[in-house]
């Protein structure tokens, strides 16, 4: 029979070897490539989560889809900020974000609900390289009009006071623009 102290010593050595093996072999493996990959995915996830949270928070009390800020689907680091919701009026082309004669307003139309129309208009505006837009619902045509403005200069921001062109056919009108 093997003497008891020897078994204890063997177990002890095995334990030490395991602990040493774990502490000396693992860190270089785990710590070298990980931090970079971890940080990147994490930041993206946080941004995505923040946006989801914002959507939930605002959509519920107001019950008005489309009011949350919106990012173009091709670039979630870009944000068009909501600044206007109204009805019966559309935005005047003579607004501060229509600020370059070389880049006149661009327009297109969509179907769909508010949320889809706002998203589609953000995508359209971003594709044009335009930083502001109004998107409004025309009852007679059951259709959304998306009108984008260049907003070429940082401080040329529009506001609700420029939604001053009466149009009783328009039952819902939104204004969005970037802050940069
Ligand atoms: C704003 O838009 C209109 C088109 O409705 C255009 O005629 C006008 O020149 C634009 N303003 C500027 C400053 O570019």
Backbone and ligand atoms as CSV (ligand in chain L), in Angstrom:
chain,resi,resn,atom,element,x,y,z
A,1,UNK,N,N,0.827,-1.217,0.000
A,1,UNK,CA,C,0.000,0.000,0.000
A,1,UNK,C,C,0.864,1.270,0.000
A,2,UNK,N,N,0.466,2.318,-0.715
A,2,UNK,CA,C,1.247,3.561,-0.796
A,2,UNK,C,C,1.103,4.311,0.531
A,3,UNK,N,N,2.194,4.841,1.056
A,3,UNK,CA,C,2.093,5.546,2.335
A,3,UNK,C,C,1.252,6.830,2.175
A,4,UNK,N,N,0.455,7.118,3.177
A,4,UNK,CA,C,-0.486,8.256,3.143
A,4,UNK,C,C,0.199,9.592,2.795
A,5,UNK,N,N,1.335,9.941,3.483
A,5,UNK,CA,C,1.970,11.247,3.195
A,5,UNK,C,C,2.312,11.431,1.726
A,6,UNK,N,N,2.664,10.328,1.050
A,6,UNK,CA,C,3.045,10.434,-0.355
A,6,UNK,C,C,1.846,10.850,-1.213
A,7,UNK,N,N,0.696,10.261,-0.906
A,7,UNK,CA,C,-0.528,10.600,-1.655
A,7,UNK,C,C,-0.880,12.071,-1.464
A,8,UNK,N,N,-0.749,12.495,-0.214
A,8,UNK,CA,C,-1.048,13.902,0.098
A,8,UNK,C,C,-0.110,14.828,-0.686
A,9,UNK,N,N,1.187,14.452,-0.669
A,9,UNK,CA,C,2.191,15.273,-1.356
A,9,UNK,C,C,1.895,15.327,-2.871
A,10,UNK,N,N,1.511,14.164,-3.415
A,10,UNK,CA,C,1.220,14.074,-4.847
A,10,UNK,C,C,0.032,14.972,-5.205
A,11,UNK,N,N,-0.991,14.890,-4.375
A,11,UNK,CA,C,-2.185,15.722,-4.600
A,11,UNK,C,C,-1.819,17.202,-4.527
A,12,UNK,N,N,-0.981,17.517,-3.533
A,12,UNK,CA,C,-0.551,18.897,-3.311
A,12,UNK,C,C,0.213,19.428,-4.525
A,13,UNK,N,N,1.120,18.582,-5.039
A,13,UNK,CA,C,1.908,18.977,-6.210
A,13,UNK,C,C,1.010,19.165,-7.441
A,14,UNK,N,N,0.080,18.254,-7.576
A,14,UNK,CA,C,-0.836,18.352,-8.713
A,14,UNK,C,C,-1.636,19.651,-8.654
A,15,UNK,N,N,-2.058,19.957,-7.433
A,15,UNK,CA,C,-2.843,21.173,-7.215
A,15,UNK,C,C,-2.016,22.411,-7.576
A,16,UNK,N,N,-0.772,22.435,-7.080
A,16,UNK,CA,C,0.111,23.572,-7.376
A,16,UNK,C,C,0.337,23.702,-8.879
A,17,UNK,N,N,0.574,22.549,-9.508
A,17,UNK,CA,C,0.826,22.576,-10.947
A,17,UNK,C,C,-0.383,23.136,-11.689
A,18,UNK,N,N,-1.559,22.735,-11.235
A,18,UNK,CA,C,-2.793,23.206,-11.880
A,18,UNK,C,C,-2.963,24.717,-11.698
A,19,UNK,N,N,-2.737,25.156,-10.466
A,19,UNK,CA,C,-2.890,26.585,-10.169
A,19,UNK,C,C,-1.863,27.392,-10.958
A,20,UNK,N,N,-0.609,26.914,-10.929
A,20,UNK,CA,C,0.442,27.613,-11.665
A,20,UNK,C,C,0.128,27.615,-13.158
A,21,UNK,N,N,-0.306,26.443,-13.602
A,21,UNK,CA,C,-0.636,26.326,-15.031
A,21,UNK,C,C,-1.724,27.315,-15.400
A,22,UNK,N,N,-2.698,27.429,-14.516
A,22,UNK,CA,C,-3.820,28.329,-14.792
A,22,UNK,C,C,-3.379,29.779,-14.774
A,23,UNK,N,N,-2.541,30.118,-13.786
A,23,UNK,CA,C,-2.165,31.527,-13.665
A,23,UNK,C,C,-1.105,31.930,-14.671
A,24,UNK,N,N,-0.226,30.989,-15.052
A,24,UNK,CA,C,0.848,31.413,-15.956
A,24,UNK,C,C,0.462,31.260,-17.419
A,25,UNK,N,N,-0.350,30.279,-17.726
A,25,UNK,CA,C,-0.647,30.033,-19.136
A,25,UNK,C,C,-1.838,30.872,-19.608
A,26,UNK,N,N,-2.817,31.001,-18.744
A,26,UNK,CA,C,-4.053,31.647,-19.217
A,26,UNK,C,C,-3.934,33.141,-19.552
A,27,UNK,N,N,-3.376,33.968,-18.653
A,27,UNK,CA,C,-3.455,35.416,-18.916
A,27,UNK,C,C,-2.985,35.863,-20.284
A,28,UNK,N,N,-1.776,35.416,-20.757
A,28,UNK,CA,C,-1.360,35.916,-22.071
A,28,UNK,C,C,-2.354,35.554,-23.165
A,29,UNK,N,N,-2.929,34.351,-23.023
A,29,UNK,CA,C,-3.902,33.904,-24.028
A,29,UNK,C,C,-5.142,34.793,-24.000
A,30,UNK,N,N,-5.611,35.022,-22.767
A,30,UNK,CA,C,-6.903,35.693,-22.639
A,30,UNK,C,C,-6.791,37.203,-22.787
A,31,UNK,N,N,-5.670,37.788,-22.342
A,31,UNK,CA,C,-5.657,39.247,-22.262
A,31,UNK,C,C,-5.136,39.910,-23.531
A,32,UNK,N,N,-4.480,39.152,-24.407
A,32,UNK,CA,C,-3.926,39.874,-25.562
A,32,UNK,C,C,-4.937,40.264,-26.631
A,33,UNK,N,N,-5.619,39.344,-27.254
A,33,UNK,CA,C,-6.520,39.811,-28.309
A,33,UNK,C,C,-7.849,40.333,-27.769
A,34,UNK,N,N,-8.177,39.982,-26.533
A,34,UNK,CA,C,-9.534,40.240,-26.061
A,34,UNK,C,C,-9.929,41.711,-25.907
A,35,UNK,N,N,-9.142,42.539,-25.181
A,35,UNK,CA,C,-9.662,43.880,-24.879
A,35,UNK,C,C,-10.174,44.639,-26.094
A,36,UNK,N,N,-9.465,44.559,-27.205
A,36,UNK,CA,C,-9.848,45.302,-28.407
A,36,UNK,C,C,-11.208,44.846,-28.924
A,37,UNK,N,N,-11.328,43.513,-29.076
A,37,UNK,CA,C,-12.586,42.978,-29.599
A,37,UNK,C,C,-13.724,43.277,-28.638
A,38,UNK,N,N,-13.439,43.145,-27.357
A,38,UNK,CA,C,-14.473,43.354,-26.335
A,38,UNK,C,C,-14.988,44.780,-26.377
A,39,UNK,N,N,-14.048,45.734,-26.382
A,39,UNK,CA,C,-14.432,47.146,-26.392
A,39,UNK,C,C,-15.307,47.481,-27.594
A,40,UNK,N,N,-14.896,46.994,-28.764
A,40,UNK,CA,C,-15.631,47.344,-29.983
A,40,UNK,C,C,-17.070,46.871,-29.972
A,41,UNK,N,N,-17.252,45.586,-29.707
A,41,UNK,CA,C,-18.615,45.066,-29.713
A,41,UNK,C,C,-19.426,45.741,-28.632
A,42,UNK,N,N,-18.770,45.977,-27.492
A,42,UNK,CA,C,-19.476,46.548,-26.374
A,42,UNK,C,C,-20.026,47.936,-26.686
A,43,UNK,N,N,-19.197,48.775,-27.300
A,43,UNK,CA,C,-19.615,50.138,-27.617
A,43,UNK,C,C,-20.818,50.122,-28.569
A,44,UNK,N,N,-20.721,49.250,-29.570
A,44,UNK,CA,C,-21.821,49.153,-30.517
A,44,UNK,C,C,-23.100,48.712,-29.838
A,45,UNK,N,N,-22.934,47.717,-28.950
A,45,UNK,CA,C,-24.118,47.198,-28.259
A,45,UNK,C,C,-24.745,48.269,-27.382
A,46,UNK,N,N,-23.873,49.031,-26.693
A,46,UNK,CA,C,-24.393,50.072,-25.801
A,46,UNK,C,C,-25.161,51.117,-26.593
A,47,UNK,N,N,-24.585,51.551,-27.710
A,47,UNK,CA,C,-25.260,52.554,-28.534
A,47,UNK,C,C,-26.607,52.046,-29.011
A,48,UNK,N,N,-26.607,50.766,-29.430
A,48,UNK,CA,C,-27.843,50.187,-29.940
A,48,UNK,C,C,-28.886,50.108,-28.825
A,49,UNK,N,N,-28.406,49.709,-27.636
A,49,UNK,CA,C,-29.316,49.582,-26.499
A,49,UNK,C,C,-29.871,50.941,-26.099
A,50,UNK,N,N,-28.998,51.970,-26.123
A,50,UNK,CA,C,-29.447,53.304,-25.751
A,50,UNK,C,C,-30.558,53.776,-26.687
A,51,UNK,N,N,-30.365,53.458,-27.963
A,51,UNK,CA,C,-31.361,53.889,-28.939
A,51,UNK,C,C,-32.690,53.168,-28.718
A,52,UNK,N,N,-32.597,51.866,-28.436
A,52,UNK,CA,C,-33.804,51.078,-28.165
A,52,UNK,C,C,-34.530,51.648,-26.956
A,53,UNK,N,N,-33.743,51.951,-25.912
A,53,UNK,CA,C,-34.334,52.488,-24.688
A,53,UNK,C,C,-35.066,53.788,-24.981
A,54,UNK,N,N,-34.410,54.670,-25.740
A,54,UNK,CA,C,-35.006,55.954,-26.078
A,54,UNK,C,C,-36.323,55.769,-26.819
A,55,UNK,N,N,-36.326,54.774,-27.703
A,55,UNK,CA,C,-37.535,54.507,-28.474
A,55,UNK,C,C,-38.670,54.071,-27.566
A,56,UNK,N,N,-38.361,53.131,-26.675
A,56,UNK,CA,C,-39.388,52.623,-25.756
A,56,UNK,C,C,-39.930,53.763,-24.895
A,57,UNK,N,N,-38.978,54.538,-24.338
A,57,UNK,CA,C,-39.356,55.539,-23.360
A,57,UNK,C,C,-40.287,56.577,-23.974
A,58,UNK,N,N,-39.935,57.037,-25.181
A,58,UNK,CA,C,-40.727,58.125,-25.744
A,58,UNK,C,C,-41.996,57.630,-26.417
A,59,UNK,N,N,-41.941,56.456,-27.014
A,59,UNK,CA,C,-43.108,55.986,-27.754
A,59,UNK,C,C,-44.288,55.752,-26.829
A,60,UNK,N,N,-44.024,55.324,-25.607
A,60,UNK,CA,C,-45.157,54.965,-24.756
A,60,UNK,C,C,-46.005,56.141,-24.277
A,61,UNK,N,N,-45.427,57.109,-23.548
A,61,UNK,CA,C,-46.300,58.157,-23.019
A,61,UNK,C,C,-46.946,59.000,-24.106
A,62,UNK,N,N,-46.214,59.311,-25.174
A,62,UNK,CA,C,-46.772,60.198,-26.187
A,62,UNK,C,C,-47.682,59.438,-27.159
A,63,UNK,N,N,-47.439,58.127,-27.285
A,63,UNK,CA,C,-48.200,57.300,-28.220
A,63,UNK,C,C,-48.128,57.827,-29.645
A,64,UNK,N,N,-47.014,58.464,-29.985
A,64,UNK,CA,C,-46.849,59.014,-31.332
A,64,UNK,C,C,-45.594,58.436,-31.956
A,65,UNK,N,N,-45.728,57.361,-32.744
A,65,UNK,CA,C,-44.544,56.775,-33.350
A,65,UNK,C,C,-43.903,57.753,-34.324
A,66,UNK,N,N,-42.585,57.756,-34.391
A,66,UNK,CA,C,-41.898,58.657,-35.310
A,66,UNK,C,C,-41.284,59.830,-34.600
A,67,UNK,N,N,-41.705,60.118,-33.370
A,67,UNK,CA,C,-41.158,61.256,-32.643
A,67,UNK,C,C,-39.699,61.036,-32.210
A,68,UNK,N,N,-39.287,59.810,-31.864
A,68,UNK,CA,C,-37.888,59.630,-31.474
A,68,UNK,C,C,-36.912,60.046,-32.574
A,69,UNK,N,N,-35.728,60.460,-32.140
A,69,UNK,CA,C,-34.659,60.785,-33.086
A,69,UNK,C,C,-34.398,59.571,-33.966
A,70,UNK,N,N,-33.843,59.809,-35.147
A,70,UNK,CA,C,-33.700,58.697,-36.092
A,70,UNK,C,C,-32.309,58.700,-36.726
A,71,UNK,N,N,-31.764,57.506,-36.921
A,71,UNK,CA,C,-30.484,57.341,-37.615
A,71,UNK,C,C,-30.745,56.700,-38.966
A,72,UNK,N,N,-29.970,57.092,-39.996
A,72,UNK,CA,C,-30.104,56.379,-41.271
A,72,UNK,C,C,-29.733,54.916,-41.075
A,73,UNK,N,N,-30.405,54.008,-41.762
A,73,UNK,CA,C,-30.154,52.576,-41.515
A,73,UNK,C,C,-28.736,52.168,-41.898
A,74,UNK,N,N,-28.056,52.963,-42.732
A,74,UNK,CA,C,-26.695,52.592,-43.130
A,74,UNK,C,C,-25.637,53.121,-42.172
A,75,UNK,N,N,-26.004,54.007,-41.216
A,75,UNK,CA,C,-24.997,54.557,-40.302
A,75,UNK,C,C,-25.628,54.987,-38.980
A,76,UNK,N,N,-25.483,54.119,-37.954
A,76,UNK,CA,C,-26.158,54.442,-36.694
A,76,UNK,C,C,-25.348,55.391,-35.812
A,77,UNK,N,N,-24.254,55.953,-36.334
A,77,UNK,CA,C,-23.548,56.980,-35.572
A,77,UNK,C,C,-24.072,58.370,-35.941
A,78,UNK,N,N,-24.911,58.424,-36.969
A,78,UNK,CA,C,-25.500,59.691,-37.424
A,78,UNK,C,C,-26.902,59.812,-36.840
A,79,UNK,N,N,-27.271,61.016,-36.377
A,79,UNK,CA,C,-28.610,61.186,-35.800
A,79,UNK,C,C,-29.314,62.409,-36.377
A,80,UNK,N,N,-30.519,62.213,-36.846
A,80,UNK,CA,C,-31.417,63.323,-37.175
A,80,UNK,C,C,-32.310,63.530,-35.953
A,81,UNK,N,N,-32.231,64.716,-35.366
A,81,UNK,CA,C,-32.990,64.988,-34.150
A,81,UNK,C,C,-34.363,65.542,-34.471
A,82,UNK,N,N,-35.349,64.997,-33.795
A,82,UNK,CA,C,-36.721,65.468,-33.912
A,82,UNK,C,C,-36.819,66.888,-33.366
A,83,UNK,N,N,-37.480,67.788,-34.099
A,83,UNK,CA,C,-37.706,69.123,-33.534
A,83,UNK,C,C,-39.122,69.644,-33.755
A,84,UNK,N,N,-39.912,68.953,-34.567
A,84,UNK,CA,C,-41.267,69.479,-34.793
A,84,UNK,C,C,-42.272,68.376,-35.077
A,85,UNK,N,N,-43.459,68.535,-34.493
A,85,UNK,CA,C,-44.604,67.701,-34.849
A,85,UNK,C,C,-45.821,68.602,-34.883
A,86,UNK,N,N,-46.539,68.590,-36.008
A,86,UNK,CA,C,-47.716,69.431,-36.113
A,86,UNK,C,C,-48.657,68.903,-37.174
A,87,UNK,N,N,-49.717,69.659,-37.462
A,87,UNK,CA,C,-50.620,69.285,-38.542
A,87,UNK,C,C,-51.246,70.541,-39.120
A,88,UNK,N,N,-51.599,70.480,-40.426
A,88,UNK,CA,C,-52.213,71.620,-41.090
A,88,UNK,C,C,-51.205,72.607,-41.673
A,89,UNK,N,N,-49.941,72.379,-41.419
A,89,UNK,CA,C,-48.886,73.279,-41.927
A,89,UNK,C,C,-47.676,72.466,-42.379
A,90,UNK,N,N,-47.030,72.928,-43.437
A,90,UNK,CA,C,-45.752,72.325,-43.815
A,90,UNK,C,C,-44.641,73.363,-43.649
A,91,UNK,N,N,-43.420,72.903,-43.734
A,91,UNK,CA,C,-42.275,73.792,-43.512
A,91,UNK,C,C,-42.026,74.656,-44.744
A,92,UNK,N,N,-41.774,75.905,-44.503
A,92,UNK,CA,C,-41.450,76.857,-45.547
A,92,UNK,C,C,-40.053,76.554,-46.112
A,93,UNK,N,N,-39.918,76.571,-47.457
A,93,UNK,CA,C,-38.584,76.372,-48.043
A,93,UNK,C,C,-37.649,77.505,-47.636
A,94,UNK,N,N,-38.241,78.622,-47.284
A,94,UNK,CA,C,-37.442,79.739,-46.806
A,94,UNK,C,C,-37.141,79.543,-45.316
A,95,UNK,N,N,-36.471,78.433,-45.020
A,95,UNK,CA,C,-36.074,78.134,-43.632
A,95,UNK,C,C,-34.544,78.081,-43.556
A,96,UNK,N,N,-33.969,78.219,-42.375
A,96,UNK,CA,C,-32.496,78.356,-42.258
A,96,UNK,C,C,-31.694,77.193,-42.840
A,97,UNK,N,N,-32.260,75.975,-42.862
A,97,UNK,CA,C,-31.442,74.847,-43.333
A,97,UNK,C,C,-31.416,74.713,-44.857
A,98,UNK,N,N,-32.230,75.508,-45.545
A,98,UNK,CA,C,-32.151,75.588,-47.013
A,98,UNK,C,C,-31.121,76.676,-47.321
A,99,UNK,N,N,-29.838,76.368,-47.060
A,99,UNK,CA,C,-28.838,77.434,-46.988
A,99,UNK,C,C,-27.766,77.394,-48.081
A,100,UNK,N,N,-28.047,76.683,-49.179
A,100,UNK,CA,C,-27.091,76.734,-50.290
A,100,UNK,C,C,-27.823,76.704,-51.609
A,101,UNK,N,N,-27.560,77.699,-52.449
A,101,UNK,CA,C,-28.243,77.744,-53.745
A,101,UNK,C,C,-27.772,76.602,-54.648
A,102,UNK,N,N,-26.634,75.992,-54.310
A,102,UNK,CA,C,-26.112,74.879,-55.111
A,102,UNK,C,C,-26.699,73.531,-54.689
A,103,UNK,N,N,-27.430,73.520,-53.601
A,103,UNK,CA,C,-28.031,72.274,-53.114
A,103,UNK,C,C,-29.485,72.528,-52.733
A,104,UNK,N,N,-30.353,72.638,-53.747
A,104,UNK,CA,C,-31.766,72.936,-53.489
A,104,UNK,C,C,-32.455,71.779,-52.763
A,105,UNK,N,N,-33.654,72.038,-52.221
A,105,UNK,CA,C,-34.383,70.963,-51.531
A,105,UNK,C,C,-34.601,69.763,-52.452
A,106,UNK,N,N,-34.536,68.568,-51.872
A,106,UNK,CA,C,-34.765,67.327,-52.621
A,106,UNK,C,C,-36.025,66.685,-52.089
A,107,UNK,N,N,-36.834,66.125,-52.974
A,107,UNK,CA,C,-38.124,65.592,-52.520
A,107,UNK,C,C,-38.410,64.207,-53.070
A,108,UNK,N,N,-39.100,63.410,-52.256
A,108,UNK,CA,C,-39.564,62.100,-52.710
A,108,UNK,C,C,-40.810,61.740,-51.902
A,109,UNK,N,N,-41.489,60.667,-52.273
A,109,UNK,CA,C,-42.709,60.269,-51.552
A,109,UNK,C,C,-42.642,58.791,-51.164
A,110,UNK,N,N,-43.378,58.454,-50.095
A,110,UNK,CA,C,-43.431,57.082,-49.597
A,110,UNK,C,C,-44.832,56.732,-49.152
A,111,UNK,N,N,-45.080,55.414,-49.030
A,111,UNK,CA,C,-46.242,54.915,-48.301
A,111,UNK,C,C,-45.800,54.545,-46.903
A,112,UNK,N,N,-46.640,53.813,-46.194
A,112,UNK,CA,C,-46.253,53.303,-44.879
A,112,UNK,C,C,-46.753,54.144,-43.724
A,113,UNK,N,N,-46.406,53.702,-42.504
A,113,UNK,CA,C,-46.845,54.449,-41.324
A,113,UNK,C,C,-45.808,55.518,-40.952
A,114,UNK,N,N,-46.097,56.266,-39.881
A,114,UNK,CA,C,-45.207,57.363,-39.471
A,114,UNK,C,C,-43.763,56.910,-39.301
A,115,UNK,N,N,-43.596,55.816,-38.519
A,115,UNK,CA,C,-42.255,55.334,-38.207
A,115,UNK,C,C,-41.484,54.979,-39.467
A,116,UNK,N,N,-42.164,54.291,-40.372
A,116,UNK,CA,C,-41.522,53.881,-41.628
A,116,UNK,C,C,-41.179,55.095,-42.486
A,117,UNK,N,N,-42.080,56.071,-42.527
A,117,UNK,CA,C,-41.864,57.259,-43.353
A,117,UNK,C,C,-40.702,58.087,-42.824
A,118,UNK,N,N,-40.640,58.245,-41.501
A,118,UNK,CA,C,-39.535,59.012,-40.910
A,118,UNK,C,C,-38.206,58.312,-41.198
A,119,UNK,N,N,-38.191,56.984,-41.034
A,119,UNK,CA,C,-36.965,56.219,-41.306
A,119,UNK,C,C,-36.569,56.340,-42.781
A,120,UNK,N,N,-37.553,56.177,-43.669
A,120,UNK,CA,C,-37.274,56.245,-45.108
A,120,UNK,C,C,-36.769,57.630,-45.496
A,121,UNK,N,N,-37.297,58.665,-44.847
A,121,UNK,CA,C,-36.885,60.037,-45.176
A,121,UNK,C,C,-35.474,60.304,-44.642
A,122,UNK,N,N,-35.151,59.732,-43.483
A,122,UNK,CA,C,-33.781,59.853,-42.957
A,122,UNK,C,C,-32.806,59.172,-43.914
A,123,UNK,N,N,-33.196,57.995,-44.416
A,123,UNK,CA,C,-32.342,57.261,-45.359
A,123,UNK,C,C,-32.164,58.056,-46.656
A,124,UNK,N,N,-33.267,58.597,-47.155
A,124,UNK,CA,C,-33.220,59.394,-48.383
A,124,UNK,C,C,-32.311,60.610,-48.194
A,125,UNK,N,N,-32.504,61.324,-47.077
A,125,UNK,CA,C,-31.714,62.537,-46.821
A,125,UNK,C,C,-30.231,62.209,-46.707
A,126,UNK,N,N,-29.931,61.132,-45.996
A,126,UNK,CA,C,-28.529,60.740,-45.802
A,126,UNK,C,C,-27.896,60.351,-47.133
A,127,UNK,N,N,-28.670,59.665,-47.978
A,127,UNK,CA,C,-28.178,59.293,-49.310
A,127,UNK,C,C,-27.836,60.535,-50.135
A,128,UNK,N,N,-28.621,61.617,-49.950
A,128,UNK,CA,C,-28.353,62.859,-50.681
A,128,UNK,C,C,-27.205,63.632,-50.058
A,129,UNK,N,N,-26.840,63.284,-48.820
A,129,UNK,CA,C,-25.868,64.066,-48.063
A,129,UNK,C,C,-26.504,65.318,-47.485
A,130,UNK,N,N,-27.812,65.260,-47.211
A,130,UNK,CA,C,-28.543,66.395,-46.642
A,130,UNK,C,C,-28.755,66.163,-45.147
A,131,UNK,N,N,-28.734,67.259,-44.365
A,131,UNK,CA,C,-28.708,67.119,-42.911
A,131,UNK,C,C,-30.026,67.455,-42.217
A,132,UNK,N,N,-31.056,67.804,-42.980
A,132,UNK,CA,C,-32.340,68.142,-42.366
A,132,UNK,C,C,-33.469,67.697,-43.290
A,133,UNK,N,N,-34.634,67.468,-42.707
A,133,UNK,CA,C,-35.790,67.141,-43.556
A,133,UNK,C,C,-37.104,67.396,-42.838
A,134,UNK,N,N,-38.141,67.584,-43.662
A,134,UNK,CA,C,-39.510,67.525,-43.146
A,134,UNK,C,C,-40.161,66.349,-43.845
A,135,UNK,N,N,-41.061,65.675,-43.153
A,135,UNK,CA,C,-41.805,64.578,-43.775
A,135,UNK,C,C,-43.255,64.710,-43.304
A,136,UNK,N,N,-44.164,64.781,-44.271
A,136,UNK,CA,C,-45.561,65.025,-43.908
A,136,UNK,C,C,-46.516,64.119,-44.671
A,137,UNK,N,N,-47.681,63.886,-44.031
A,137,UNK,CA,C,-48.682,62.988,-44.579
A,137,UNK,C,C,-49.765,63.774,-45.314
A,138,UNK,N,N,-49.972,63.411,-46.575
A,138,UNK,CA,C,-51.007,64.062,-47.387
A,138,UNK,C,C,-52.203,63.128,-47.462
A,139,UNK,N,N,-53.308,63.561,-46.818
A,139,UNK,CA,C,-54.504,62.729,-46.669
A,139,UNK,C,C,-55.097,62.332,-48.013
A,140,UNK,N,N,-55.225,63.286,-48.932
A,140,UNK,CA,C,-55.902,63.020,-50.210
A,140,UNK,C,C,-55.164,61.958,-51.028
A,141,UNK,N,N,-53.851,61.861,-50.835
A,141,UNK,CA,C,-53.076,60.879,-51.608
A,141,UNK,C,C,-52.663,59.674,-50.782
A,142,UNK,N,N,-52.989,59.698,-49.489
A,142,UNK,CA,C,-52.569,58.638,-48.570
A,142,UNK,C,C,-51.069,58.362,-48.761
A,143,UNK,N,N,-50.294,59.426,-48.625
A,143,UNK,CA,C,-48.889,59.356,-49.015
A,143,UNK,C,C,-48.041,60.339,-48.195
A,144,UNK,N,N,-46.813,59.935,-47.932
A,144,UNK,CA,C,-45.872,60.799,-47.211
A,144,UNK,C,C,-44.966,61.530,-48.195
A,145,UNK,N,N,-44.764,62.818,-47.971
A,145,UNK,CA,C,-43.796,63.588,-48.752
A,145,UNK,C,C,-42.581,63.843,-47.885
A,146,UNK,N,N,-41.437,63.526,-48.436
A,146,UNK,CA,C,-40.176,63.734,-47.727
A,146,UNK,C,C,-39.422,64.835,-48.448
A,147,UNK,N,N,-39.132,65.924,-47.742
A,147,UNK,CA,C,-38.426,67.051,-48.368
A,147,UNK,C,C,-37.167,67.353,-47.553
A,148,UNK,N,N,-36.019,67.204,-48.196
A,148,UNK,CA,C,-34.734,67.324,-47.496
A,148,UNK,C,C,-34.064,68.657,-47.768
A,149,UNK,N,N,-33.404,69.159,-46.735
A,149,UNK,CA,C,-32.653,70.418,-46.849
A,149,UNK,C,C,-31.190,70.163,-46.505
A,150,UNK,N,N,-30.320,70.872,-47.202
A,150,UNK,CA,C,-28.887,70.613,-47.093
A,150,UNK,C,C,-28.322,70.922,-45.702
A,151,UNK,N,N,-28.778,71.991,-45.055
A,151,UNK,CA,C,-28.205,72.451,-43.774
A,151,UNK,C,C,-26.672,72.426,-43.857
A,152,UNK,N,N,-26.155,73.194,-44.792
A,152,UNK,CA,C,-24.720,73.173,-45.070
A,152,UNK,C,C,-23.882,73.794,-43.955
A,153,UNK,N,N,-24.469,74.718,-43.222
A,153,UNK,CA,C,-23.708,75.390,-42.162
A,153,UNK,C,C,-24.263,75.037,-40.784
A,154,UNK,N,N,-23.335,74.801,-39.871
A,154,UNK,CA,C,-23.635,74.289,-38.539
A,154,UNK,C,C,-24.789,74.997,-37.836
A,155,UNK,N,N,-24.797,76.317,-37.884
A,155,UNK,CA,C,-25.771,77.033,-37.066
A,155,UNK,C,C,-27.086,77.309,-37.779
A,156,UNK,N,N,-27.207,76.837,-39.019
A,156,UNK,CA,C,-28.427,77.105,-39.776
A,156,UNK,C,C,-29.520,76.106,-39.427
A,157,UNK,N,N,-30.052,76.242,-38.218
A,157,UNK,CA,C,-31.067,75.297,-37.753
A,157,UNK,C,C,-32.468,75.847,-37.956
A,158,UNK,N,N,-33.346,74.951,-38.308
A,158,UNK,CA,C,-34.751,75.313,-38.435
A,158,UNK,C,C,-35.435,75.122,-37.079
A,159,UNK,N,N,-36.689,75.567,-36.972
A,159,UNK,CA,C,-37.494,75.294,-35.778
A,159,UNK,C,C,-38.968,75.332,-36.157
A,160,UNK,N,N,-39.822,75.103,-35.190
A,160,UNK,CA,C,-41.265,74.982,-35.456
A,160,UNK,C,C,-41.871,76.212,-36.126
A,161,UNK,N,N,-41.266,77.381,-35.910
A,161,UNK,CA,C,-41.868,78.597,-36.461
A,161,UNK,C,C,-41.844,78.611,-37.995
A,162,UNK,N,N,-40.992,77.778,-38.613
A,162,UNK,CA,C,-40.929,77.722,-40.080
A,162,UNK,C,C,-41.966,76.769,-40.681
A,163,UNK,N,N,-42.674,76.047,-39.842
A,163,UNK,CA,C,-43.805,75.245,-40.334
A,163,UNK,C,C,-45.013,76.168,-40.394
A,164,UNK,N,N,-44.957,77.080,-41.367
A,164,UNK,CA,C,-45.954,78.162,-41.407
A,164,UNK,C,C,-46.670,78.256,-42.756
A,165,UNK,N,N,-46.560,77.215,-43.589
A,165,UNK,CA,C,-47.279,77.207,-44.861
A,165,UNK,C,C,-48.550,76.377,-44.676
A,166,UNK,N,N,-49.724,77.045,-44.637
A,166,UNK,CA,C,-50.965,76.310,-44.355
A,166,UNK,C,C,-51.273,75.287,-45.432
A,167,UNK,N,N,-51.656,74.090,-45.029
A,167,UNK,CA,C,-52.050,73.037,-45.966
A,167,UNK,C,C,-52.987,72.078,-45.245
A,168,UNK,N,N,-54.302,72.316,-45.375
A,168,UNK,CA,C,-55.280,71.524,-44.613
A,168,UNK,C,C,-55.267,70.043,-44.979
A,169,UNK,N,N,-54.677,69.703,-46.137
A,169,UNK,CA,C,-54.599,68.301,-46.564
A,169,UNK,C,C,-53.536,67.534,-45.757
A,170,UNK,N,N,-52.681,68.266,-45.082
A,170,UNK,CA,C,-51.586,67.641,-44.322
A,170,UNK,C,C,-52.033,67.435,-42.875
A,171,UNK,N,N,-52.168,66.159,-42.485
A,171,UNK,CA,C,-52.672,65.870,-41.144
A,171,UNK,C,C,-51.558,65.619,-40.136
A,172,UNK,N,N,-50.350,65.433,-40.632
A,172,UNK,CA,C,-49.227,65.162,-39.730
A,172,UNK,C,C,-47.943,65.626,-40.413
A,173,UNK,N,N,-47.151,66.409,-39.716
A,173,UNK,CA,C,-45.885,66.887,-40.289
A,173,UNK,C,C,-44.788,66.832,-39.237
A,174,UNK,N,N,-43.661,66.261,-39.615
A,174,UNK,CA,C,-42.518,66.140,-38.706
A,174,UNK,C,C,-41.338,66.944,-39.230
A,175,UNK,N,N,-40.542,67.463,-38.313
A,175,UNK,CA,C,-39.287,68.118,-38.675
A,175,UNK,C,C,-38.124,67.456,-37.955
A,176,UNK,N,N,-37.055,67.182,-38.689
A,176,UNK,CA,C,-35.840,66.568,-38.122
A,176,UNK,C,C,-34.621,67.277,-38.673
A,177,UNK,N,N,-33.573,67.371,-37.866
A,177,UNK,CA,C,-32.316,67.921,-38.376
A,177,UNK,C,C,-31.154,67.429,-37.520
A,178,UNK,N,N,-29.968,67.475,-38.111
A,178,UNK,CA,C,-28.778,67.057,-37.365
A,178,UNK,C,C,-28.228,68.233,-36.581
A,179,UNK,N,N,-27.549,67.907,-35.479
A,179,UNK,CA,C,-26.763,68.911,-34.756
A,179,UNK,C,C,-25.338,68.453,-34.932
A,180,UNK,N,N,-24.498,69.287,-35.521
A,180,UNK,CA,C,-23.130,68.818,-35.728
A,180,UNK,C,C,-22.121,69.928,-35.580
L,1,LIG,C1,C,-34.643,77.348,-51.023
L,1,LIG,O1,O,-35.464,76.537,-51.834
L,1,LIG,C2,C,-36.039,77.161,-52.955
L,1,LIG,C3,C,-36.850,76.126,-53.692
L,1,LIG,O2,O,-38.128,76.125,-53.197
L,1,LIG,C4,C,-35.001,77.791,-53.828
L,1,LIG,O3,O,-35.593,78.446,-54.912
L,1,LIG,C5,C,-34.176,78.733,-53.022
L,1,LIG,O4,O,-33.185,79.276,-53.812
L,1,LIG,C6,C,-33.608,78.067,-51.827
L,1,LIG,N1,N,-32.906,78.991,-50.993
L,1,LIG,C7,C,-31.594,79.027,-50.957
L,1,LIG,C8,C,-31.002,80.046,-50.030
L,1,LIG,O5,O,-30.896,78.295,-51.584
